[in-house]
Amino acid sequence: MKLTTIRLTGGKTVAARVDGDTAVELEGFADVGDLLRRGDLTAVAGATGAAHDLDSADLAPVVVAPGKIVCVGLNYRNHILEMGRELPEHPTLFAKYPEALIGPRDEIQLPPESDKIDWEGELAVIIGQTVRRADAEQAAAAIAGYSVLNDVTARDYQYRSTQWFQGKTWENSTPLGPVMVTGDEIPDGAQLVTRLDGEEVQRTGIDDLVFGTVALVQYISTIVTLKPGDVIATGTPGGVGHAREPGRYLQAGQTLTTAIDGIGELVNVAVTEQVTAPAARDA
């Protein structure tokens, strides 16, 4: 099963089931996160509604406002090695806020405060059941599906301190989508591929994770209750710009494409954020 979230006129969004090249509205559900919180995925298989061409639809982040976005750093072996680190004993976690999310075809806003914006293609896990201190079976059952995310990162802000958060959650920076798929849609040996203006910069099998998806749900749910619609970004493979000599970073006008077999691709153009100067106060 594939699900997506479509923007409608008037600022509204609606969840939709993907049937081939068509997205069928699931009336009454504002987005896939809302569907997971209130609905039963088995009930949407035969639902009917307004149809949209998937290629031309205005797609929102597949979950518009997750209660939690938990991200995992240094979770692919080849990325750990390129960053000069040892394999971790425990997952490295940080968080994003929903304001960071953009749709799978939206523009990535490059803030004027940073000139070292990097790409990090990732597999995203979307939670479908409430779990706390989940065992392996409960953790597997809690995964509703998977999506594609790019953890676009301001490297200069990330390394201002030992805490990465300030480089990771810039507004309008993180595409998520284009769909959520159930696990049966992802083929064995699925590859994550990131391209910059058509040049391949990352390619790794998603099975190269140090901590797999079930293990991550177990670990994170030990710390905090995971709820339907929460998102886990599972980490990026090798090939990031910051690890290159010299470093390479996103520039305005460049197109960042992030794809995972069986899920789909994000296609996002980087643009310079237009910052409005604050209005002058009366003396």
C-alpha positions in Angstrom: 0.0 0.0 0.0 1.1 3.5 -0.8 -0.3 6.7 0.8 0.5 10.3 0.3 -0.7 13.8 1.4 -2.0 16.4 -1.1 -2.3 20.1 -0.7 -5.7 21.5 -1.7 -6.9 25.0 -2.3 -7.3 27.2 0.8 -4.4 25.8 2.6 -6.0 22.4 3.3 -4.5 19.0 2.9 -5.9 15.5 2.5 -4.5 12.0 2.8 -4.7 10.0 -0.4 -4.2 6.4 -1.5 -1.9 5.9 -4.4 -3.2 3.6 -7.1 -0.5 3.5 -9.8 -0.2 7.1 -11.2 -3.4 8.3 -9.4 -3.9 9.6 -5.9 -7.4 9.0 -4.5 -8.5 11.3 -1.7 -9.4 9.8 1.6 -12.0 12.2 2.7 -12.0 13.2 6.4 -8.2 12.6 6.9 -6.1 15.7 6.8 -2.8 13.9 6.1 -1.3 10.4 6.5 -0.4 11.2 10.1 -4.1 12.0 10.8 -5.1 8.7 9.1 -2.7 6.8 11.3 -3.9 8.4 14.5 -7.6 8.0 13.7 -8.0 5.3 11.1 -7.4 1.7 10.2 -5.1 1.3 7.1 -7.0 -1.8 6.0 -10.2 0.3 5.7 -8.7 2.6 3.0 -8.0 0.0 0.4 -11.5 0.3 -1.2 -12.3 3.9 -0.3 -13.3 6.2 -3.1 -12.8 9.9 -3.5 -11.6 12.6 -5.8 -8.7 11.5 -8.0 -5.5 13.4 -8.8 -2.7 12.8 -11.2 0.2 11.9 -8.9 2.8 13.5 -11.1 1.1 16.9 -11.1 -0.4 16.9 -7.6 0.9 19.4 -5.1 2.3 17.0 -2.5 2.8 18.0 1.1 5.2 16.3 3.5 3.6 12.8 3.8 3.1 13.5 7.6 2.6 17.3 7.8 3.1 17.8 11.6 4.6 14.8 13.4 4.5 14.9 17.1 8.1 13.8 17.1 10.9 13.7 14.5 13.7 11.6 16.0 16.8 11.5 13.9 19.7 9.0 14.0 23.3 10.1 13.3 26.2 7.9 12.1 24.1 4.8 11.4 25.6 3.7 8.1 29.0 1.9 8.2 30.4 3.7 5.2 29.4 7.2 6.5 30.9 6.5 9.9 34.2 5.6 8.3 34.2 8.6 6.0 33.6 10.9 9.0 36.6 9.2 10.8 34.6 7.7 13.6 34.3 4.3 15.2 31.1 2.2 15.0 28.8 3.4 17.9 27.7 1.2 20.7 24.4 3.0 21.0 22.3 5.1 18.5 23.2 8.8 18.3 19.9 10.7 18.5 18.8 14.2 17.9 15.5 15.9 17.0 13.9 18.1 14.4 10.8 20.2 14.6 7.9 20.0 12.1 8.8 23.5 10.8 11.8 21.9 9.1 9.6 19.7 6.9 8.8 20.5 3.3 7.1 18.5 0.5 8.8 16.2 -1.9 8.8 18.8 -4.6 9.2 22.0 -2.6 12.1 24.3 -2.6 14.9 23.9 0.0 15.5 27.3 1.6 19.2 28.1 2.0 19.5 30.5 5.0 21.8 33.5 4.6 23.4 32.6 8.0 25.0 29.4 6.6 27.2 28.7 3.5 27.7 25.0 4.3 24.3 23.4 3.7 24.9 19.6 3.1 22.7 16.7 1.8 21.9 13.5 3.8 19.6 11.1 2.0 17.7 8.9 4.5 15.1 6.2 4.9 12.3 7.4 7.2 10.2 5.2 9.5 6.6 6.2 10.2 5.0 4.9 13.3 1.5 3.5 13.3 0.9 2.3 16.8 1.6 3.7 20.3 4.5 1.9 21.9 6.6 2.3 25.0 9.5 0.0 25.9 8.6 -2.2 22.9 10.1 -5.6 22.4 11.2 -6.7 18.9 7.7 -8.0 17.9 5.9 -4.9 19.2 8.5 -2.6 17.5 8.0 -4.3 14.2 4.2 -4.1 14.5 4.4 -0.4 15.4 6.0 0.5 12.0 3.2 1.6 9.7 5.5 2.2 6.7 8.5 3.9 5.2 9.3 7.1 3.3 12.2 9.1 1.9 13.8 12.1 3.8 16.7 14.3 3.3 18.3 15.6 6.5 19.6 18.8 4.9 22.2 20.1 7.4 23.9 23.4 8.1 27.3 21.9 8.9 28.8 25.2 10.2 26.0 25.4 12.8 26.1 21.7 13.5 29.7 21.8 14.7 29.5 25.1 16.7 29.1 22.7 19.7 29.1 19.0 20.5 25.3 19.1 20.2 24.1 18.8 16.6 20.6 20.1 17.0 21.2 23.7 15.8 22.5 22.5 12.5 19.7 20.0 11.9 16.3 21.8 12.1 16.4 24.9 10.0 13.0 25.8 8.8 11.9 24.7 5.3 14.9 22.5 4.8 13.9 18.8 5.1 11.8 17.1 2.4 9.7 14.1 3.4 7.7 11.9 1.0 6.6 11.4 -1.7 4.6 8.6 -0.2 4.5 6.2 2.8 4.7 2.6 1.7 4.2 -0.5 3.7 7.2 -2.8 4.0 6.0 -5.3 1.3 6.5 -2.5 -1.3 10.2 -2.3 -0.7 12.3 -4.9 -2.7 15.2 -6.8 -1.3 18.5 -5.0 -1.9 16.7 -1.6 -2.1 19.2 1.2 -2.7 19.2 4.8 -1.4 20.5 7.2 -4.1 21.1 10.9 -3.8 21.9 13.0 -6.8 23.0 16.7 -7.1 22.1 18.2 -10.5 22.0 14.6 -11.8 25.4 13.6 -10.4 25.2 10.6 -8.1 26.7 11.5 -4.7 25.3 8.8 -2.5 24.4 5.1 -3.2 24.0 2.5 -0.5 21.7 -0.4 0.3 19.4 0.5 3.1 20.4 -2.8 4.7 23.7 -1.3 5.7 22.3 0.3 8.8 24.2 -0.3 12.0 21.0 -0.1 14.0 18.0 -1.5 12.0 14.6 0.0 12.0 13.1 -2.5 14.6 16.1 -1.9 16.9 15.6 1.9 16.6 11.9 1.7 17.5 12.9 -0.5 20.5 15.6 1.9 21.6 13.7 5.2 21.1 10.5 3.8 22.7 12.5 3.0 25.8 13.1 6.7 26.2 9.8 8.1 25.1 6.4 6.9 24.0 6.2 6.7 20.2 2.8 7.5 18.7 1.1 7.2 15.3 2.5 9.7 12.9 5.9 10.1 14.6 8.9 9.9 12.2 12.3 8.3 12.7 15.0 9.4 10.3 17.4 6.4 10.3 20.6 8.1 9.2 22.6 8.8 6.0 25.1 6.7 4.1 28.5 7.9 2.9 28.9 10.5 0.2 27.9 13.7 2.1 29.5 16.9 0.9 31.1 17.8 4.2 33.3 14.7 4.1 34.8 15.6 0.7 38.1 17.4 0.0 37.3 20.2 -0.6 33.9 20.2 1.0 30.9 20.5 -1.3 27.7 22.2 -0.3 24.3 23.0 -1.8 24.1 26.2 -3.9 21.1 28.1 -5.0 19.7 26.7 -8.3 20.9 23.2 -7.7 18.5 20.3 -7.8 18.7 17.7 -5.0 17.2 14.3 -5.8 16.8 11.6 -3.2 15.4 8.2 -4.1 14.8 4.8 -2.5 13.7 1.7 -4.5 10.1 0.9 -3.9 9.2 4.2 -2.3 10.0 7.0 -4.8 12.0 10.1 -5.0 12.2 13.7 -3.7 13.1 16.4 -6.2 14.0 19.7 -4.5 15.5 22.8 -5.9 17.7 24.8 -3.5 16.9 28.6 -3.4 18.2 31.5 -1.4 15.8 32.3 1.5 14.4 35.7 1.1 14.6 37.3 4.6 12.4 40.3 5.3 14.0 43.0 7.4 12.1 43.8 10.6 10.0 46.9 10.4 11.6 49.9 12.0 10.1 51.0 15.3 8.9 54.5 16.0 11.3 56.5 18.1 
